[in-house]
């Protein structure tokens, strides 16, 4: 909890709210810009003393319920609300909901511009939300799959063909540990979501390996590493990958790059040419 930053943020937001915005009379004797502290406290259903102490950087750690009340009283936007919780050292749970699967236009544009690097966007359940053509060539044609089948966890643990399931990635252990760790994080953010519980139950019932990893409570997420893909058409491709968090969304942008001029880079360029076509059957 950053008490001083929280206090400054609360004062700033309070001074920006006009009394008439929240149904209060302005009155001729009002000198305070925006709302008074006692008015915010009343709207938030907390004591004036508690709110005043927060604005003076002397307050105790506010609960999530108190923060929700303050956010409502100050008419905070979604971004401002998230910032409020962050300053208070809290993570707001959203029971019953999953993060939006809509990919922001700016993120989609970035995918299109990464013409020499496979890149895809996944959510915390490891469902692929968007991809560029080179990612489809490296992994598979995601557009040919139904939404639920684009989940990498289902692919890794429930696909009947073990070699195809891992997309030719040689370090299988590192891949599945990171994927399961993201799912474990998602359960803390969305503990009451029925779709998430159903996915976990499906994986537990269908894969002894997933059950072992899940019950181990291991949590290890690598945001930068290197993997070798044994691609069936172009051969081995050694790629660095970076996982970048998309701002204001529980989504990750995963980018794969090869050392310029290396054999892997040349194989990646060849892969860009052939795309998702099969080399062993007529097109």
Backbone as CSV, one residue per row, in Angstrom:
resi,resn,N_x,N_y,N_z,CA_x,CA_y,CA_z,C_x,C_y,C_z
1,UNK,0.852,-1.193,0.000,0.000,0.000,0.000,0.888,1.243,0.000
2,UNK,0.652,2.119,-1.000,1.387,3.379,-1.086,0.486,4.470,-0.517
3,UNK,0.621,4.751,0.766,-0.306,5.651,1.451,-0.313,7.049,0.857
4,UNK,0.863,7.568,0.545,0.930,8.948,0.063,0.384,9.064,-1.361
5,UNK,0.697,8.099,-2.222,0.154,8.135,-3.579,-1.359,7.926,-3.564
6,UNK,-1.820,7.045,-2.675,-3.258,6.828,-2.549,-3.962,8.099,-2.089
7,UNK,-3.382,8.782,-1.094,-3.975,10.016,-0.582,-4.058,11.070,-1.676
8,UNK,-2.995,11.219,-2.444,-2.984,12.230,-3.507,-4.013,11.898,-4.582
9,UNK,-4.135,10.621,-4.911,-5.100,10.207,-5.935,-6.530,10.470,-5.465
10,UNK,-6.825,10.146,-4.220,-8.172,10.367,-3.692,-8.520,11.858,-3.681
11,UNK,-7.591,12.682,-3.234,-7.859,14.123,-3.213,-8.114,14.653,-4.619
12,UNK,-7.287,14.212,-5.562,-7.430,14.676,-6.936,-8.782,14.295,-7.514
13,UNK,-9.193,13.041,-7.314,-10.470,12.592,-7.868,-11.635,13.284,-7.173
14,UNK,-11.540,13.472,-5.876,-12.635,14.117,-5.135,-12.854,15.538,-5.633
15,UNK,-11.766,16.242,-5.904,-11.878,17.632,-6.337,-12.424,17.768,-7.754
16,UNK,-12.435,16.660,-8.500,-12.936,16.701,-9.872,-14.430,16.401,-9.979
17,UNK,-15.044,15.948,-8.881,-16.461,15.583,-8.904,-17.302,16.773,-8.447
18,UNK,-18.225,17.202,-9.273,-19.128,18.278,-8.890,-20.276,17.713,-8.059
19,UNK,-20.770,18.445,-7.082,-21.891,17.944,-6.258,-23.072,17.491,-7.100
20,UNK,-23.401,18.257,-8.142,-24.557,17.896,-8.966,-24.343,16.598,-9.734
21,UNK,-23.054,16.185,-9.902,-22.780,14.917,-10.587,-23.281,13.725,-9.785
22,UNK,-23.373,13.903,-8.452,-23.796,12.794,-7.581,-25.121,13.113,-6.890
23,UNK,-25.836,14.086,-7.416,-27.158,14.382,-6.886,-27.181,15.205,-5.626
24,UNK,-26.113,15.966,-5.348,-26.057,16.817,-4.159,-26.183,18.282,-4.558
25,UNK,-26.830,19.111,-3.717,-26.930,20.535,-4.028,-25.581,21.228,-3.832
26,UNK,-25.266,22.173,-4.704,-24.003,22.892,-4.567,-24.059,23.856,-3.383
27,UNK,-25.103,24.636,-3.259,-25.231,25.567,-2.136,-24.362,26.794,-2.317
28,UNK,-24.778,27.929,-1.782,-24.028,29.184,-1.988,-22.756,29.296,-1.163
29,UNK,-22.639,28.509,-0.097,-21.499,28.680,0.809,-20.393,27.646,0.571
30,UNK,-20.499,26.868,-0.484,-19.487,25.835,-0.756,-18.187,26.478,-1.223
31,UNK,-17.121,26.200,-0.525,-15.804,26.718,-0.885,-14.871,25.615,-1.376
32,UNK,-15.140,24.368,-0.966,-14.284,23.250,-1.344,-14.491,22.899,-2.814
33,UNK,-13.405,22.802,-3.597,-13.577,22.344,-4.983,-14.034,20.891,-4.993
34,UNK,-15.046,20.603,-5.781,-15.545,19.243,-5.822,-16.360,18.901,-4.598
35,UNK,-16.233,17.668,-4.142,-16.991,17.184,-2.989,-16.231,17.417,-1.694
36,UNK,-16.964,17.445,-0.613,-16.343,17.447,0.707,-16.011,16.004,1.096
37,UNK,-15.090,15.842,2.028,-14.712,14.502,2.482,-15.894,13.760,3.076
38,UNK,-16.686,14.478,3.875,-17.821,13.806,4.510,-18.855,13.354,3.485
39,UNK,-18.924,14.057,2.353,-19.864,13.661,1.305,-19.391,12.386,0.607
40,UNK,-18.080,12.308,0.342,-17.537,11.081,-0.246,-17.763,9.908,0.704
41,UNK,-17.490,10.123,2.000,-17.674,9.056,2.981,-19.124,8.593,3.020
42,UNK,-20.042,9.540,2.956,-21.460,9.186,2.983,-21.837,8.375,1.748
43,UNK,-21.388,8.805,0.593,-21.690,8.083,-0.642,-21.044,6.700,-0.674
44,UNK,-19.884,6.567,-0.014,-19.160,5.291,0.000,-19.607,4.375,1.133
45,UNK,-20.480,4.889,2.021,-20.985,4.128,3.170,-19.860,3.719,4.124
46,UNK,-18.955,4.670,4.374,-17.912,4.462,5.373,-17.889,5.695,6.280
47,UNK,-17.140,5.613,7.368,-17.089,6.749,8.283,-16.246,7.872,7.700
48,UNK,-16.604,9.094,8.068,-15.831,10.256,7.615,-14.395,10.178,8.117
49,UNK,-14.222,9.706,9.346,-12.878,9.607,9.917,-12.011,8.644,9.105
50,UNK,-12.596,7.504,8.724,-11.841,6.513,7.941,-11.401,7.125,6.610
51,UNK,-12.319,7.770,5.911,-11.969,8.347,4.617,-10.946,9.480,4.779
52,UNK,-11.160,10.324,5.773,-10.249,11.453,5.989,-8.831,10.962,6.244
53,UNK,-8.700,9.909,7.025,-7.365,9.368,7.306,-6.693,8.847,6.030
54,UNK,-7.482,8.262,5.137,-6.905,7.791,3.878,-6.364,8.971,3.068
55,UNK,-7.106,10.072,3.029,-6.646,11.247,2.281,-5.456,11.928,2.953
56,UNK,-5.281,11.683,4.234,-4.162,12.282,4.963,-2.971,11.337,5.070
57,UNK,-3.043,10.195,4.355,-1.973,9.180,4.372,-1.737,8.639,5.780
58,UNK,-2.797,8.579,6.584,-2.683,8.047,7.942,-3.597,6.850,8.168
59,UNK,-4.310,6.453,7.120,-5.322,5.416,7.296,-4.748,4.014,7.306
60,UNK,-5.520,3.112,7.904,-5.136,1.701,7.867,-5.494,1.126,6.487
61,UNK,-5.051,-0.074,6.240,-5.254,-0.715,4.939,-6.750,-0.870,4.669
62,UNK,-7.300,-0.240,3.614,-8.733,-0.351,3.338,-9.082,-1.708,2.741
63,UNK,-10.238,-2.219,3.086,-10.688,-3.494,2.536,-11.165,-3.305,1.099
64,UNK,-11.341,-4.426,0.399,-11.855,-4.358,-0.969,-13.250,-3.745,-0.992
65,UNK,-14.050,-4.036,0.024,-15.400,-3.472,0.094,-15.345,-1.948,0.223
66,UNK,-14.445,-1.450,1.066,-14.287,0.002,1.224,-13.835,0.624,-0.088
67,UNK,-12.888,-0.006,-0.769,-12.387,0.528,-2.036,-13.479,0.549,-3.094
68,UNK,-14.313,-0.480,-3.133,-15.412,-0.485,-4.095,-16.371,0.665,-3.815
69,UNK,-16.632,0.922,-2.522,-17.511,2.036,-2.164,-16.932,3.377,-2.573
70,UNK,-15.634,3.558,-2.352,-14.976,4.813,-2.730,-14.978,4.979,-4.246
71,UNK,-14.684,3.904,-4.968,-14.681,3.971,-6.435,-16.058,4.365,-6.965
72,UNK,-17.092,3.826,-6.338,-18.455,4.157,-6.746,-18.781,5.621,-6.421
73,UNK,-18.370,6.077,-5.244,-18.658,7.449,-4.824,-17.951,8.467,-5.708
74,UNK,-16.734,8.160,-6.128,-15.944,9.091,-6.933,-16.147,8.910,-8.433
75,UNK,-17.057,8.006,-8.801,-17.386,7.785,-10.210,-16.142,7.451,-11.033
76,UNK,-15.316,6.549,-10.515,-14.065,6.209,-11.187,-14.319,5.374,-12.433
77,UNK,-13.503,5.601,-13.452,-13.535,4.749,-14.637,-12.912,3.395,-14.297
78,UNK,-12.992,2.447,-15.221,-12.407,1.124,-14.978,-10.902,1.230,-14.736
79,UNK,-10.218,2.090,-15.520,-8.783,2.244,-15.338,-8.465,2.897,-13.996
80,UNK,-9.248,3.914,-13.629,-9.023,4.589,-12.347,-9.323,3.647,-11.183
81,UNK,-10.345,2.836,-11.341,-10.695,1.862,-10.298,-9.556,0.867,-10.094
82,UNK,-9.010,0.355,-11.202,-7.880,-0.585,-11.107,-6.681,0.087,-10.448
83,UNK,-6.455,1.368,-10.773,-5.335,2.102,-10.181,-5.549,2.284,-8.677
84,UNK,-6.776,2.567,-8.286,-7.094,2.714,-6.865,-6.753,1.438,-6.102
85,UNK,-7.177,0.308,-6.618,-6.897,-0.970,-5.964,-5.396,-1.241,-5.919
86,UNK,-4.700,-0.885,-6.994,-3.258,-1.100,-7.031,-2.543,-0.264,-5.972
87,UNK,-2.929,1.005,-5.841,-2.310,1.869,-4.836,-2.555,1.356,-3.428
88,UNK,-3.716,0.746,-3.237,-4.061,0.218,-1.913,-3.484,-1.169,-1.674
89,UNK,-2.776,-1.712,-2.652,-2.191,-3.040,-2.494,-3.208,-4.150,-2.552
90,UNK,-4.290,-3.926,-3.294,-5.361,-4.907,-3.397,-5.528,-5.328,-4.845
91,UNK,-6.002,-6.548,-5.034,-6.391,-7.032,-6.355,-7.883,-7.300,-6.297
92,UNK,-8.639,-6.591,-7.118,-10.088,-6.757,-7.059,-10.495,-8.055,-7.728
93,UNK,-11.164,-8.910,-6.976,-11.677,-10.151,-7.535,-12.962,-9.871,-8.296
94,UNK,-13.149,-10.613,-9.368,-14.356,-10.479,-10.173,-15.041,-11.835,-10.242
95,UNK,-15.752,-12.213,-9.177,-16.350,-13.544,-9.126,-17.291,-13.776,-10.295
96,UNK,-17.200,-14.979,-10.866,-18.125,-15.354,-11.909,-17.781,-14.827,-13.289
97,UNK,-16.748,-14.018,-13.405,-16.395,-13.439,-14.685,-15.012,-13.887,-15.113
98,UNK,-14.831,-13.951,-16.419,-13.507,-14.138,-16.981,-13.108,-12.828,-17.663
99,UNK,-11.796,-12.623,-17.877,-11.397,-11.403,-18.571,-11.983,-11.366,-19.974
100,UNK,-12.097,-10.178,-20.528,-12.634,-10.015,-21.869,-11.757,-10.751,-22.879
101,UNK,-12.403,-11.383,-23.848,-11.664,-12.052,-24.911,-11.587,-11.182,-26.157
102,UNK,-11.993,-9.926,-26.004,-11.839,-8.977,-27.089,-10.399,-8.448,-27.090
103,UNK,-9.743,-8.531,-28.231,-8.377,-8.031,-28.365,-8.442,-6.581,-28.807
104,UNK,-7.748,-5.718,-28.085,-7.778,-4.291,-28.387,-7.245,-4.030,-29.795
105,UNK,-7.811,-3.054,-30.495,-7.349,-2.754,-31.857,-5.852,-2.483,-31.943
106,UNK,-5.292,-1.793,-30.946,-3.854,-1.502,-30.982,-3.035,-2.784,-30.906
107,UNK,-3.498,-3.749,-30.111,-2.791,-5.028,-30.012,-2.894,-5.808,-31.312
108,UNK,-4.077,-5.793,-31.925,-4.266,-6.484,-33.205,-3.386,-5.863,-34.291
109,UNK,-3.259,-4.553,-34.279,-2.404,-3.869,-35.253,-0.947,-4.259,-35.061
110,UNK,-0.522,-4.362,-33.807,0.853,-4.768,-33.527,1.118,-6.178,-34.048
111,UNK,0.165,-7.082,-33.869,0.319,-8.443,-34.399,0.555,-8.416,-35.906
112,UNK,-0.229,-7.603,-36.605,-0.107,-7.534,-38.062,1.245,-6.991,-38.499
113,UNK,1.832,-6.123,-37.684,3.110,-5.506,-38.056,4.305,-6.415,-37.774
114,UNK,4.112,-7.435,-36.974,5.205,-8.364,-36.657,5.273,-9.427,-37.754
115,UNK,5.745,-9.028,-38.919,5.736,-9.928,-40.069,6.857,-10.963,-40.039
116,UNK,7.935,-10.699,-39.291,9.072,-11.628,-39.246,9.126,-12.413,-37.938
117,UNK,8.106,-12.284,-37.100,8.110,-12.965,-35.812,6.739,-13.588,-35.552
118,UNK,6.677,-14.890,-35.271,5.402,-15.466,-34.864,4.951,-14.806,-33.561
119,UNK,3.684,-14.445,-33.475,3.170,-13.786,-32.273,1.708,-14.144,-32.099
120,UNK,1.300,-14.300,-30.860,-0.093,-14.592,-30.567,-0.482,-13.969,-29.235
121,UNK,-1.783,-13.801,-29.030,-2.326,-13.266,-27.795,-3.124,-14.367,-27.117
122,UNK,-2.843,-14.604,-25.832,-3.568,-15.610,-25.067,-4.105,-14.968,-23.792
123,UNK,-5.175,-15.553,-23.237,-5.653,-15.071,-21.950,-5.079,-15.950,-20.838
124,UNK,-5.485,-15.698,-19.596,-4.900,-16.421,-18.466,-5.296,-17.896,-18.432
125,UNK,-6.309,-18.285,-19.208,-6.671,-19.702,-19.289,-5.928,-20.395,-20.427
126,UNK,-4.990,-19.662,-21.080,-4.182,-20.172,-22.192,-5.003,-20.400,-23.455
127,UNK,-6.083,-19.668,-23.582,-6.872,-19.708,-24.819,-6.296,-18.697,-25.804
128,UNK,-6.036,-19.135,-27.027,-5.476,-18.263,-28.057,-6.590,-17.359,-28.572
129,UNK,-6.362,-16.053,-28.468,-7.374,-15.065,-28.856,-7.090,-14.442,-30.217
130,UNK,-5.814,-14.287,-30.552,-5.431,-13.679,-31.826,-4.031,-14.156,-32.179
131,UNK,-3.711,-14.095,-33.465,-2.412,-14.588,-33.927,-2.100,-13.947,-35.274
132,UNK,-0.831,-13.955,-35.635,-0.467,-13.483,-36.967,-0.199,-14.688,-37.870
133,UNK,-0.074,-14.482,-39.182,0.082,-15.611,-40.094,1.282,-16.506,-39.781
134,UNK,2.387,-15.918,-39.336,3.570,-16.726,-39.059,3.361,-17.611,-37.826
135,UNK,2.578,-17.153,-36.859,2.254,-17.995,-35.706,1.392,-19.171,-36.134
136,UNK,0.463,-18.937,-37.062,-0.359,-20.039,-37.571,0.504,-21.066,-38.301
137,UNK,1.522,-20.583,-39.014,2.405,-21.497,-39.724,3.282,-22.287,-38.763
138,UNK,3.702,-21.669,-37.670,4.572,-22.343,-36.701,3.780,-23.330,-35.848
139,UNK,2.603,-22.925,-35.388,1.809,-23.779,-34.498,0.769,-24.574,-35.285
140,UNK,-0.329,-23.935,-35.630,-1.373,-24.558,-36.434,-2.333,-23.468,-36.887
141,UNK,-3.211,-23.814,-37.797,-4.185,-22.852,-38.300,-5.317,-22.732,-37.277
142,UNK,-5.177,-21.767,-36.373,-6.163,-21.621,-35.300,-7.549,-21.268,-35.837
143,UNK,-7.605,-20.646,-37.008,-8.910,-20.273,-37.560,-9.750,-21.490,-37.919
144,UNK,-9.102,-22.647,-38.080,-9.835,-23.869,-38.407,-10.404,-24.551,-37.164
145,UNK,-10.106,-24.010,-35.980,-10.555,-24.624,-34.726,-11.716,-23.847,-34.128
146,UNK,-12.561,-24.559,-33.400,-13.582,-23.880,-32.614,-12.920,-23.159,-31.450
147,UNK,-13.624,-22.156,-30.887,-13.043,-21.332,-29.829,-12.470,-22.124,-28.686
148,UNK,-13.225,-23.086,-28.153,-12.754,-23.870,-27.015,-11.560,-24.738,-27.341
149,UNK,-11.426,-25.139,-28.617,-10.305,-25.992,-29.019,-9.022,-25.206,-29.249
150,UNK,-9.112,-23.879,-29.173,-7.904,-23.063,-29.312,-7.165,-22.930,-27.986
151,UNK,-7.588,-23.653,-26.985,-6.950,-23.589,-25.679,-5.692,-24.452,-25.686
152,UNK,-4.540,-23.836,-25.389,-3.266,-24.554,-25.441,-3.208,-25.660,-24.392
153,UNK,-3.849,-25.452,-23.244,-3.855,-26.493,-22.207,-4.587,-27.738,-22.683
154,UNK,-5.727,-27.561,-23.339,-6.430,-28.726,-23.889,-5.552,-29.446,-24.902
155,UNK,-4.851,-28.662,-25.707,-3.973,-29.249,-26.721,-2.850,-30.052,-26.060
156,UNK,-2.206,-29.476,-25.052,-1.048,-30.115,-24.436,-1.405,-31.391,-23.685
157,UNK,-2.547,-31.367,-22.980,-2.844,-32.476,-22.072,-3.896,-33.458,-22.580
158,UNK,-4.709,-33.054,-23.564,-5.814,-33.925,-23.972,-5.716,-34.383,-25.418
159,UNK,-4.780,-33.845,-26.191,-4.650,-34.260,-27.595,-4.169,-35.708,-27.656
160,UNK,-4.787,-36.536,-28.492,-4.396,-37.961,-28.529,-3.010,-38.218,-29.106
161,UNK,-2.503,-37.327,-29.954,-1.185,-37.491,-30.558,-0.188,-36.632,-29.780
162,UNK,0.652,-37.283,-28.971,1.557,-36.558,-28.082,2.553,-35.705,-28.854
163,UNK,3.067,-36.190,-29.986,4.054,-35.441,-30.754,3.434,-34.183,-31.350
164,UNK,2.229,-34.290,-31.875,1.559,-33.124,-32.453,1.092,-32.171,-31.365
165,UNK,0.781,-32.693,-30.190,0.212,-31.869,-29.123,1.159,-30.756,-28.693
166,UNK,2.457,-31.019,-28.728,3.438,-30.044,-28.224,4.005,-29.159,-29.320
167,UNK,3.453,-29.225,-30.534,3.895,-28.380,-31.656,5.381,-28.570,-31.954
168,UNK,5.938,-29.725,-31.619,7.349,-29.971,-31.878,8.295,-29.283,-30.919
169,UNK,7.787,-28.716,-29.835,8.646,-28.045,-28.855,9.420,-29.104,-28.071
170,UNK,10.731,-28.950,-28.004,11.551,-29.997,-27.393,11.520,-29.963,-25.871
171,UNK,11.449,-28.761,-25.275,11.436,-28.654,-23.808,9.983,-28.642,-23.324
172,UNK,9.390,-29.818,-23.336,7.974,-29.947,-23.014,7.687,-29.565,-21.569
173,UNK,8.572,-29.923,-20.667,8.346,-29.678,-19.239,8.205,-28.179,-18.937
174,UNK,9.075,-27.358,-19.489,9.027,-25.921,-19.233,7.722,-25.331,-19.773
175,UNK,7.316,-25.798,-20.948,6.096,-25.286,-21.570,4.872,-25.566,-20.705
176,UNK,4.695,-26.810,-20.275,3.473,-27.151,-19.540,3.474,-26.515,-18.147
177,UNK,4.643,-26.363,-17.529,4.697,-25.740,-16.207,4.246,-24.287,-16.270
178,UNK,4.711,-23.562,-17.291,4.288,-22.173,-17.447,2.796,-22.083,-17.735
179,UNK,2.292,-22.958,-18.607,0.873,-22.926,-18.961,-0.009,-23.208,-17.747
180,UNK,0.350,-24.216,-16.964,-0.442,-24.551,-15.775,-0.342,-23.430,-14.738
181,UNK,0.805,-22.774,-14.657,0.963,-21.675,-13.705,0.032,-20.516,-14.051
182,UNK,-0.108,-20.213,-15.339,-1.046,-19.154,-15.732,-2.477,-19.524,-15.336
183,UNK,-2.829,-20.781,-15.516,-4.168,-21.213,-15.127,-4.364,-21.082,-13.626
184,UNK,-3.326,-21.402,-12.862,-3.422,-21.292,-11.400,-3.631,-19.830,-10.985
185,UNK,-2.945,-18.915,-11.663,-3.135,-17.484,-11.381,-4.564,-17.063,-11.711
186,UNK,-5.099,-17.578,-12.816,-6.459,-17.216,-13.224,-7.483,-17.601,-12.160
187,UNK,-7.262,-18.700,-11.451,-8.226,-19.121,-10.425,-8.240,-18.158,-9.243
188,UNK,-7.145,-17.463,-8.995,-7.146,-16.476,-7.908,-7.845,-15.194,-8.322
189,UNK,-7.848,-14.894,-9.622,-8.510,-13.689,-10.118,-10.006,-13.901,-10.311
190,UNK,-10.388,-15.119,-10.710,-11.779,-15.402,-11.040,-12.212,-16.702,-10.350
191,UNK,-12.285,-16.686,-9.027,-12.471,-17.936,-8.276,-13.823,-18.602,-8.477
192,UNK,-14.834,-17.869,-8.881,-16.177,-18.433,-8.975,-16.642,-18.630,-10.403
193,UNK,-15.747,-18.572,-11.366,-16.169,-18.692,-12.755,-16.424,-20.151,-13.133
194,UNK,-17.622,-20.410,-13.637,-18.023,-21.783,-13.952,-17.216,-22.356,-15.117
195,UNK,-16.927,-21.546,-16.129,-16.164,-22.026,-17.279,-14.752,-22.436,-16.865
196,UNK,-14.152,-21.661,-15.986,-12.807,-21.971,-15.515,-12.801,-23.260,-14.696
197,UNK,-13.781,-23.409,-13.810,-13.870,-24.639,-13.008,-14.099,-25.852,-13.908
198,UNK,-14.901,-25.681,-14.954,-15.167,-26.787,-15.874,-13.914,-27.204,-16.626
199,UNK,-13.101,-26.225,-17.045,-11.853,-26.529,-17.743,-10.909,-27.312,-16.845
200,UNK,-10.771,-26.890,-15.597,-9.876,-27.587,-14.667,-10.362,-29.006,-14.425
201,UNK,-11.664,-29.179,-14.233,-12.217,-30.507,-14.011,-11.973,-31.407,-15.218
202,UNK,-12.125,-30.852,-16.421,-11.885,-31.614,-17.647,-10.432,-32.060,-17.739
203,UNK,-9.509,-31.169,-17.413,-8.084,-31.504,-17.475,-7.698,-32.508,-16.400
204,UNK,-8.250,-32.365,-15.204,-7.958,-33.313,-14.118,-8.449,-34.717,-14.466
205,UNK,-9.619,-34.793,-15.084,-10.191,-36.099,-15.428,-9.485,-36.742,-16.611
206,UNK,-8.937,-35.915,-17.513,-8.396,-36.459,-18.744,-6.904,-36.628,-18.793
207,UNK,-6.158,-36.077,-17.800,-4.698,-36.126,-17.881,-4.083,-36.338,-16.504
208,UNK,-3.388,-37.463,-16.340,-2.686,-37.720,-15.081,-1.523,-36.736,-14.912
209,UNK,-0.905,-36.332,-16.036,0.206,-35.375,-15.949,-0.289,-34.024,-15.447
210,UNK,-1.437,-33.575,-15.975,-1.976,-32.307,-15.491,-2.336,-32.421,-14.011
211,UNK,-2.960,-33.524,-13.606,-3.356,-33.691,-12.207,-2.137,-33.635,-11.290
212,UNK,-1.033,-34.235,-11.730,0.180,-34.221,-10.913,0.723,-32.797,-10.781
213,UNK,0.783,-32.069,-11.893,1.275,-30.690,-11.853,0.342,-29.794,-11.045
214,UNK,-0.947,-29.963,-11.236,-1.920,-29.125,-10.540,-1.844,-29.343,-9.033
215,UNK,-1.745,-30.577,-8.627,-1.716,-30.891,-7.193,-0.370,-30.585,-6.551
216,UNK,0.669,-30.382,-7.359,1.985,-30.066,-6.805,2.061,-28.628,-6.291
217,UNK,1.105,-27.785,-6.708,1.083,-26.362,-6.337,2.295,-25.597,-6.874
218,UNK,2.995,-26.163,-7.851,4.153,-25.480,-8.428,3.691,-24.260,-9.215
219,UNK,4.393,-23.155,-9.031,4.054,-21.916,-9.739,5.349,-21.333,-10.295
220,UNK,5.526,-21.419,-11.612,6.735,-20.877,-12.234,6.389,-20.386,-13.636
221,UNK,6.456,-19.084,-13.812,6.155,-18.460,-15.096,7.417,-17.801,-15.621
222,UNK,7.870,-18.235,-16.784,9.054,-17.651,-17.412,8.602,-16.666,-18.483
223,UNK,8.986,-15.399,-18.315,8.580,-14.375,-19.276,9.569,-14.247,-20.436
224,UNK,10.725,-14.873,-20.301,11.689,-14.879,-21.398,12.452,-16.192,-21.347
225,UNK,12.532,-16.852,-22.486,13.262,-18.112,-22.533,13.556,-18.439,-23.996
226,UNK,14.025,-19.639,-24.218,14.342,-20.096,-25.570,13.802,-21.506,-25.746
227,UNK,13.226,-21.755,-26.920,12.678,-23.070,-27.226,13.116,-23.470,-28.630
228,UNK,13.236,-24.776,-28.828,13.512,-25.327,-30.156,12.252,-26.015,-30.656
229,UNK,11.799,-25.618,-31.841,10.646,-26.223,-32.497,11.154,-27.163,-33.591
230,UNK,10.756,-28.409,-33.534,11.064,-29.342,-34.614,9.893,-29.314,-35.590
231,UNK,9.973,-28.397,-36.547,8.846,-28.237,-37.465,8.894,-29.320,-38.545
232,UNK,7.768,-29.957,-38.847,7.792,-31.088,-39.776,8.173,-30.706,-41.204
233,UNK,7.994,-29.449,-41.628,8.316,-29.055,-42.990,9.688,-28.397,-43.117
234,UNK,10.088,-27.592,-42.152,11.316,-26.805,-42.331,12.436,-27.237,-41.398
235,UNK,12.176,-28.139,-40.469,13.227,-28.607,-39.580,13.312,-27.800,-38.293
236,UNK,14.437,-27.876,-37.580,14.547,-27.228,-36.272,14.597,-25.697,-36.378
237,UNK,13.873,-25.049,-35.497,13.873,-23.583,-35.420,14.068,-23.202,-33.959
238,UNK,15.215,-22.614,-33.641,15.488,-22.173,-32.267,15.037,-20.725,-32.111
239,UNK,14.096,-20.509,-31.196,13.479,-19.191,-31.059,13.527,-18.706,-29.617
240,UNK,13.818,-17.430,-29.460,13.613,-16.763,-28.171,12.150,-16.363,-28.097
241,UNK,11.562,-16.510,-26.902,10.195,-16.015,-26.761,10.108,-15.079,-25.563
242,UNK,9.271,-14.068,-25.731,9.017,-13.094,-24.678,7.522,-13.012,-24.450
243,UNK,7.117,-13.016,-23.189,5.706,-12.893,-22.816,5.503,-11.504,-22.227
244,UNK,4.692,-10.707,-22.897,4.426,-9.334,-22.489,2.968,-9.211,-22.073
245,UNK,2.727,-8.578,-20.935,1.364,-8.390,-20.460,0.710,-7.238,-21.217
246,UNK,-0.495,-7.477,-21.732,-1.251,-6.433,-22.421,-1.856,-5.512,-21.373
247,UNK,-1.617,-4.206,-21.445,-2.153,-3.280,-20.431,-3.671,-3.338,-20.347
248,UNK,-4.189,-3.269,-19.108,-5.626,-3.206,-18.836,-6.376,-4.437,-19.308
249,UNK,-5.696,-5.568,-19.410,-6.366,-6.807,-19.813,-5.579,-7.976,-19.252
250,UNK,-6.292,-9.034,-18.831,-5.613,-10.245,-18.398,-5.268,-11.072,-19.638
251,UNK,-4.398,-10.502,-20.454,-3.957,-11.126,-21.695,-2.450,-10.998,-21.810
252,UNK,-1.842,-11.935,-22.542,-0.402,-11.893,-22.765,-0.126,-11.916,-24.262
253,UNK,0.831,-11.110,-24.672,1.323,-11.128,-26.048,2.625,-11.923,-26.050
254,UNK,2.647,-13.021,-26.788,3.814,-13.900,-26.845,4.468,-13.730,-28.208
255,UNK,5.740,-13.330,-28.210,6.473,-13.054,-29.444,7.680,-13.982,-29.532
256,UNK,7.866,-14.613,-30.687,8.977,-15.527,-30.923,9.912,-14.908,-31.964
257,UNK,11.202,-14.883,-31.653,12.167,-14.271,-32.571,13.382,-15.175,-32.728
258,UNK,14.017,-15.080,-33.899,15.242,-15.839,-34.186,16.403,-14.877,-34.395
259,UNK,17.583,-15.329,-34.108,18.785,-14.523,-34.311,18.941,-14.228,-35.804
260,UNK,18.989,-12.953,-36.199,19.121,-12.625,-37.625,20.344,-13.287,-38.254
261,UNK,20.144,-13.870,-39.428,21.230,-14.507,-40.152,21.505,-15.937,-39.740
262,UNK,20.854,-16.406,-38.684,21.081,-17.770,-38.207,20.290,-18.767,-39.047
263,UNK,20.655,-20.068,-38.978,19.846,-21.084,-39.682,18.379,-21.050,-39.255
264,UNK,18.129,-20.789,-37.973,16.749,-20.716,-37.510,16.010,-19.547,-38.151
265,UNK,16.709,-18.429,-38.331,16.085,-17.271,-38.976,15.743,-17.600,-40.428
266,UNK,16.649,-18.305,-41.114,16.371,-18.683,-42.511,15.208,-19.667,-42.576
267,UNK,15.156,-20.601,-41.639,14.032,-21.539,-41.606,12.715,-20.816,-41.327
268,UNK,12.798,-19.784,-40.488,11.590,-19.014,-40.181,11.118,-18.252,-41.425
269,UNK,12.075,-17.727,-42.211,11.700,-17.041,-43.445,11.078,-18.005,-44.444
270,UNK,11.600,-19.218,-44.500,11.016,-20.234,-45.384,9.607,-20.587,-44.917
271,UNK,9.439,-20.667,-43.600,8.124,-20.971,-43.044,7.128,-19.875,-43.399
272,UNK,7.594,-18.638,-43.433,6.706,-17.530,-43.800,6.231,-17.680,-45.239
273,UNK,7.070,-18.246,-46.096,6.705,-18.431,-47.500,5.662,-19.526,-47.658
274,UNK,5.886,-20.672,-46.999,4.963,-21.801,-47.208,3.690,-21.659,-46.387
275,UNK,3.722,-20.853,-45.328,2.526,-20.624,-44.521,2.002,-21.881,-43.872
276,UNK,0.685,-22.070,-43.909,0.079,-23.224,-43.232,-0.142,-24.387,-44.174
277,UNK,0.358,-24.308,-45.414,0.118,-25.400,-46.356,0.870,-26.649,-45.954
278,UNK,0.302,-27.795,-46.275,0.951,-29.070,-46.036,1.852,-29.401,-47.226
279,UNK,3.053,-29.889,-46.973,3.988,-30.203,-48.052,3.834,-31.661,-48.537
280,UNK,3.078,-32.484,-47.796,3.004,-33.893,-48.132,1.687,-34.270,-48.809
281,UNK,0.774,-33.305,-48.994,-0.496,-33.599,-49.652,-0.775,-32.481,-50.637
282,UNK,-1.562,-32.769,-51.705,-1.901,-31.712,-52.667,-2.698,-30.602,-51.996
283,UNK,-2.453,-29.343,-52.405,-3.195,-28.220,-51.867,-4.352,-27.893,-52.789
